[in-house]
């Protein structure tokens, strides 16, 4: 696994932080994060906390959700 190779190169004091963050990669394009603070999402996953989301749906209507994030996954479509 690639993450095991990367972890082997990380200095011992930083390995715990590296191990605490899941690493998955699909595709090659960098994701657009928009106004999302991914550090906040990672913290909620790690601390098992819920997040309040306010957003606009595909029709432009305001919507709110209380979620319990379990993972961050980056996905890029390929043609």
MMTF fields as JSON, N, C-alpha, C and O atoms, coordinates in Angstrom:
{
  "mmtfVersion": "1.0.0",
  "mmtfProducer": "UNKNOWN",
  "numBonds": 315,
  "numAtoms": 316,
  "numGroups": 79,
  "numChains": 1,
  "numModels": 1,
  "chainsPerModel": [1],
  "groupsPerChain": [79],
  "chainIdList": ["A"],
  "bondAtomList": [4, 2, 8, 6, 12, 10, 16, 14, 20, 18, 24, 22, 28, 26, 32, 30, 36, 34, 40, 38, 44, 42, 48, 46, 52, 50, 56, 54, 60, 58, 64, 62, 68, 66, 72, 70, 76, 74, 80, 78, 84, 82, 88, 86, 92, 90, 96, 94, 100, 98, 104, 102, 108, 106, 112, 110, 116, 114, 120, 118, 124, 122, 128, 126, 132, 130, 136, 134, 140, 138, 144, 142, 148, 146, 152, 150, 156, 154, 160, 158, 164, 162, 168, 166, 172, 170, 176, 174, 180, 178, 184, 182, 188, 186, 192, 190, 196, 194, 200, 198, 204, 202, 208, 206, 212, 210, 216, 214, 220, 218, 224, 222, 228, 226, 232, 230, 236, 234, 240, 238, 244, 242, 248, 246, 252, 250, 256, 254, 260, 258, 264, 262, 268, 266, 272, 270, 276, 274, 280, 278, 284, 282, 288, 286, 292, 290, 296, 294, 300, 298, 304, 302, 308, 306, 312, 310],
  "bondOrderList": [1, 1, 1, 1, 1, 1, 1, 1, 1, 1, 1, 1, 1, 1, 1, 1, 1, 1, 1, 1, 1, 1, 1, 1, 1, 1, 1, 1, 1, 1, 1, 1, 1, 1, 1, 1, 1, 1, 1, 1, 1, 1, 1, 1, 1, 1, 1, 1, 1, 1, 1, 1, 1, 1, 1, 1, 1, 1, 1, 1, 1, 1, 1, 1, 1, 1, 1, 1, 1, 1, 1, 1, 1, 1, 1, 1, 1, 1],
  "groupList": [{"groupName": "UNK", "atomNameList": ["N", "CA", "C", "O"], "elementList": ["N", "C", "C", "O"], "formalChargeList": [0, 0, 0, 0], "bondAtomList": [1, 0, 2, 1, 3, 2], "bondOrderList": [1, 1, 2], "singleLetterCode": "X", "chemCompType": "L-PEPTIDE LINKING"}],
  "groupTypeList": [0, 0, 0, 0, 0, 0, 0, 0, 0, 0, 0, 0, 0, 0, 0, 0, 0, 0, 0, 0, 0, 0, 0, 0, 0, 0, 0, 0, 0, 0, 0, 0, 0, 0, 0, 0, 0, 0, 0, 0, 0, 0, 0, 0, 0, 0, 0, 0, 0, 0, 0, 0, 0, 0, 0, 0, 0, 0, 0, 0, 0, 0, 0, 0, 0, 0, 0, 0, 0, 0, 0, 0, 0, 0, 0, 0, 0, 0, 0],
  "groupIdList": [1, 2, 3, 4, 5, 6, 7, 8, 9, 10, 11, 12, 13, 14, 15, 16, 17, 18, 19, 20, 21, 22, 23, 24, 25, 26, 27, 28, 29, 30, 31, 32, 33, 34, 35, 36, 37, 38, 39, 40, 41, 42, 43, 44, 45, 46, 47, 48, 49, 50, 51, 52, 53, 54, 55, 56, 57, 58, 59, 60, 61, 62, 63, 64, 65, 66, 67, 68, 69, 70, 71, 72, 73, 74, 75, 76, 77, 78, 79],
  "secStructList": [7, 2, 2, 2, 2, 2, 2, 2, 2, 1, 7, 2, 2, 2, 2, 2, 2, 2, 2, 6, 1, 7, 7, 7, 7, 7, 1, 1, 1, 7, 7, 7, 7, 6, 6, 7, 7, 2, 2, 2, 2, 2, 2, 2, 2, 2, 2, 6, 7, 7, 3, 3, 3, 3, 3, 3, 7, 6, 6, 1, 7, 3, 3, 3, 3, 3, 3, 7, 7, 7, 7, 7, 7, 7, 7, 7, 7, 7, 7],
  "xCoordList": [0.819, 0.0, 0.852, 1.887, 0.437, 1.201, 1.29, 2.346, 0.194, 0.217, 1.239, 1.812, 1.479, 2.491, 3.883, 4.721, 4.133, 5.425, 5.606, 6.685, 4.546, 4.622, 4.838, 5.667, 4.098, 4.238, 5.66, 6.177, 6.294, 7.673, 8.65, 9.715, 8.3, 9.178, 8.89, 9.67, 7.777, 7.398, 8.199, 8.298, 8.776, 9.526, 8.641, 7.452, 9.209, 8.422, 7.518, 6.39, 7.951, 7.043, 5.77, 4.77, 5.803, 4.651, 3.8, 2.738, 4.239, 3.513, 2.114, 1.196, 1.928, 0.593, -0.393, -1.521, 0.02, -0.858, -1.129, -2.247, -0.12, -0.31, -1.278, -2.171, -1.107, -1.976, -3.415, -4.337, -3.621, -4.97, -5.781, -6.999, -5.128, -5.816, -5.83, -4.781, -7.027, -7.154, -6.718, -6.944, -6.092, -5.617, -6.118, -5.744, -6.967, -7.495, -7.379, -7.536, -7.11, -7.017, -7.656, -7.361, -8.535, -9.146, -8.992, -9.28, -8.56, -8.439, -7.209, -6.364, -7.121, -5.934, -6.221, -5.296, -7.444, -7.776, -7.862, -8.368, -7.371, -7.489, -8.931, -9.529, -9.495, -10.889, -11.033, -10.111, -12.173, -12.494, -13.197, -14.239, -12.641, -13.217, -14.246, -14.985, -14.314, -15.291, -15.116, -13.998, -16.203, -16.18, -16.111, -16.341, -15.803, -15.764, -14.399, -13.366, -14.398, -13.162, -12.887, -13.446, -12.022, -11.77, -11.086, -11.24, -10.337, -9.732, -10.824, -10.695, -11.894, -13.025, -13.706, -14.08, -13.862, -14.478, -13.593, -14.092, -12.28, -11.362, -11.418, -11.405, -11.48, -11.553, -12.844, -12.827, -13.963, -15.244, -15.198, -15.74, -14.557, -14.421, -13.591, -13.991, -12.434, -11.522, -12.163, -12.014, -12.889, -13.479, -14.897, -15.547, -15.373, -16.712, -17.793, -18.667, -17.716, -18.686, -19.596, -19.252, -20.757, -21.697, -21.377, -20.778, -21.785, -21.616, -22.96, -23.768, -23.197, -24.373, -23.98, -23.013, -24.721, -24.454, -25.596, -26.766, -25.259, -26.235, -25.764, -24.604, -26.655, -26.263, -27.475, -28.601, -27.246, -28.324, -28.331, -27.288, -29.529, -29.638, -29.558, -29.364, -29.709, -29.572, -30.622, -30.435, -31.719, -32.765, -32.575, -33.379, -31.512, -31.232, -31.938, -31.855, -32.637, -33.357, -32.396, -31.524, -32.572, -31.758, -32.118, -33.286, -31.092, -31.305, -30.307, -29.219, -30.676, -29.792, -29.82, -30.852, -28.691, -28.592, -27.654, -26.69, -27.943, -27.038, -26.47, -27.214, -25.157, -24.547, -23.504, -22.997, -23.197, -22.112, -21.122, -21.292, -20.083, -19.151, -18.33, -17.917, -18.106, -17.325, -16.06, -15.158, -15.974, -14.782, -14.778, -15.826, -13.588, -13.43, -12.961, -11.957, -13.683, -13.312, -13.264, -14.219, -12.174, -12.029, -12.352, -11.827, -13.204, -13.647, -13.521, -13.962, -12.935, -12.821, -13.342, -12.926, -14.257, -14.776, -13.758, -13.053, -13.693, -12.831, -13.685, -14.677, -13.298, -14.092, -13.588, -14.135],
  "yCoordList": [-1.196, 0.0, 1.245, 1.293, 2.239, 3.481, 4.176, 4.699, 4.19, 4.9, 4.291, 5.012, 2.987, 2.351, 2.846, 3.062, 3.026, 3.553, 4.994, 5.38, 5.776, 7.168, 7.214, 7.984, 6.395, 6.369, 6.005, 6.517, 5.121, 4.74, 5.888, 5.887, 6.867, 8.012, 9.176, 10.126, 9.103, 10.182, 10.032, 8.927, 11.127, 11.046, 10.525, 10.841, 9.732, 9.139, 10.105, 9.729, 11.342, 12.234, 12.595, 12.982, 12.472, 12.853, 11.661, 11.851, 10.446, 9.258, 9.147, 8.727, 9.512, 9.416, 10.308, 9.894, 11.522, 12.422, 11.862, 11.967, 11.269, 10.675, 9.498, 9.375, 8.639, 7.468, 7.856, 7.102, 9.018, 9.453, 9.933, 10.081, 10.176, 10.677, 9.603, 9.162, 9.188, 8.196, 8.82, 10.006, 8.013, 8.494, 7.56, 6.388, 8.09, 7.331, 8.217, 9.433, 7.642, 8.449, 7.725, 6.56, 8.43, 7.935, 9.037, 10.193, 8.736, 9.741, 10.612, 10.347, 11.659, 12.5, 13.976, 14.73, 14.405, 15.828, 16.229, 15.472, 17.413, 17.931, 18.358, 19.028, 17.976, 18.343, 19.834, 20.475, 20.36, 21.737, 21.723, 21.084, 22.417, 22.38, 23.471, 23.416, 24.461, 25.53, 26.191, 26.532, 26.371, 27.05, 26.069, 26.457, 24.826, 23.81, 23.823, 23.785, 23.876, 23.812, 22.339, 21.774, 21.718, 20.29, 19.954, 18.84, 20.886, 20.644, 20.455, 19.615, 21.232, 21.105, 19.742, 19.103, 19.308, 18.002, 16.885, 15.963, 16.958, 15.934, 15.882, 14.802, 17.054, 17.107, 16.453, 15.713, 16.721, 16.118, 14.603, 13.88, 14.118, 12.667, 12.082, 11.106, 12.684, 12.176, 12.207, 11.263, 13.311, 13.471, 12.909, 13.029, 12.288, 11.687, 12.705, 12.431, 13.88, 14.95, 15.138, 14.755, 15.731, 16.044, 17.424, 18.259, 17.653, 18.952, 19.459, 18.691, 20.766, 21.422, 21.97, 22.723, 21.598, 22.089, 22.97, 22.634, 24.086, 24.947, 25.069, 25.4, 24.805, 24.835, 25.089, 25.164, 25.219, 25.349, 24.088, 23.63, 23.533, 22.321, 22.663, 23.822, 21.647, 21.86, 22.81, 23.355, 23.009, 23.947, 25.341, 26.239, 25.522, 26.814, 27.058, 28.156, 26.045, 26.198, 26.017, 25.147, 26.855, 26.729, 25.434, 25.055, 24.758, 23.499, 23.402, 23.975, 22.684, 22.473, 21.004, 20.342, 20.504, 19.117, 19.034, 19.793, 18.115, 17.753, 16.399, 15.426, 16.33, 15.087, 14.581, 15.33, 13.306, 12.689, 12.152, 11.039, 12.943, 12.502, 11.303, 11.229, 10.372, 9.182, 9.048, 8.296, 9.765, 9.684, 10.834, 11.384, 11.189, 12.132, 11.321, 10.613, 11.426, 10.695, 11.69, 12.434, 11.706, 12.557, 11.713, 10.61, 12.22, 11.471, 12.355, 13.505, 11.842, 12.588, 11.719, 10.572, 12.277, 11.538, 11.564, 12.553, 10.481, 10.428, 10.137, 9.413, 10.698, 10.505, 9.322, 9.01],
  "zCoordList": [0.0, 0.0, 0.0, 0.666, -0.728, -0.825, 0.522, 0.879, 1.279, 2.563, 3.521, 4.338, 3.439, 4.291, 3.915, 4.79, 2.621, 2.178, 2.653, 3.103, 2.546, 2.995, 4.502, 4.987, 5.242, 6.705, 7.108, 8.102, 6.339, 6.634, 6.472, 7.089, 5.65, 5.42, 6.367, 6.442, 7.085, 8.006, 9.298, 9.831, 9.813, 11.071, 12.206, 12.255, 13.117, 14.206, 14.966, 15.285, 15.277, 16.014, 15.239, 15.843, 13.91, 13.097, 12.669, 12.076, 12.953, 12.479, 13.052, 12.348, 14.312, 14.912, 14.164, 13.896, 13.829, 13.073, 11.682, 11.18, 11.059, 9.731, 9.808, 8.97, 10.799, 10.947, 11.258, 10.946, 11.868, 12.244, 11.046, 11.145, 9.927, 8.732, 7.66, 7.189, 7.28, 6.215, 4.897, 4.658, 4.043, 2.755, 1.666, 1.615, 0.799, -0.331, -1.558, -1.454, -2.7, -3.926, -5.093, -5.358, -5.787, -7.016, -8.041, -7.731, -9.22, -10.267, -10.081, -9.225, -10.897, -10.886, -10.652, -10.35, -10.779, -10.643, -9.177, -8.348, -8.863, -7.499, -7.258, -8.1, -6.114, -5.84, -5.552, -5.046, -5.875, -5.534, -4.182, -4.032, -3.208, -1.866, -1.636, -0.653, -2.516, -2.334, -0.982, -0.593, -0.27, 1.022, 2.185, 3.331, 1.916, 2.967, 3.645, 2.975, 4.968, 5.741, 6.036, 6.976, 5.226, 5.386, 6.704, 7.205, 7.274, 8.588, 9.636, 10.527, 9.532, 10.449, 10.276, 11.259, 9.037, 8.776, 9.323, 9.968, 9.072, 9.599, 11.121, 11.712, 11.754, 13.224, 13.716, 14.699, 13.038, 13.43, 13.276, 14.111, 12.219, 12.027, 13.163, 13.797, 13.412, 14.441, 15.826, 16.602, 16.142, 17.471, 17.574, 18.612, 16.472, 16.422, 16.791, 17.613, 16.167, 16.413, 15.205, 14.087, 15.445, 14.369, 13.809, 14.487, 12.56, 11.913, 11.416, 10.894, 11.582, 11.006, 9.644, 9.535, 8.601, 7.251, 6.781, 6.968, 6.178, 5.507, 4.07, 3.823, 3.113, 1.708, 0.834, 1.327, -0.451, -1.43, -2.282, -2.749, -2.478, -3.289, -4.776, -5.143, -5.629, -7.07, -7.648, -8.736, -6.927, -7.369, -6.759, -7.006, -5.963, -5.356, -4.035, -3.485, -3.51, -2.24, -1.064, -1.084, -0.043, 1.166, 1.879, 1.957, 2.398, 3.103, 4.248, 4.183, 5.282, 6.431, 6.815, 6.706, 7.261, 7.701, 8.9, 9.003, 9.792, 10.877, 10.483, 10.359, 10.284, 9.813, 10.796, 11.63, 10.682, 11.442, 10.403, 9.905, 10.073, 9.033, 9.504, 10.661, 8.587, 8.94, 8.101, 8.47, 6.973, 6.124, 5.133, 4.793, 4.675, 3.567, 2.373, 2.446, 1.289, 0.079, -1.07, -1.293, -1.787, -2.961, -4.179, -4.331, -5.036, -6.201, -7.428, -7.412, -8.473, -9.724, -10.853, -11.012, -11.635, -12.785, -13.912, -14.107, -14.638, -15.812, -17.029, -16.948, -18.137, -19.36, -20.155, -21.213]
}
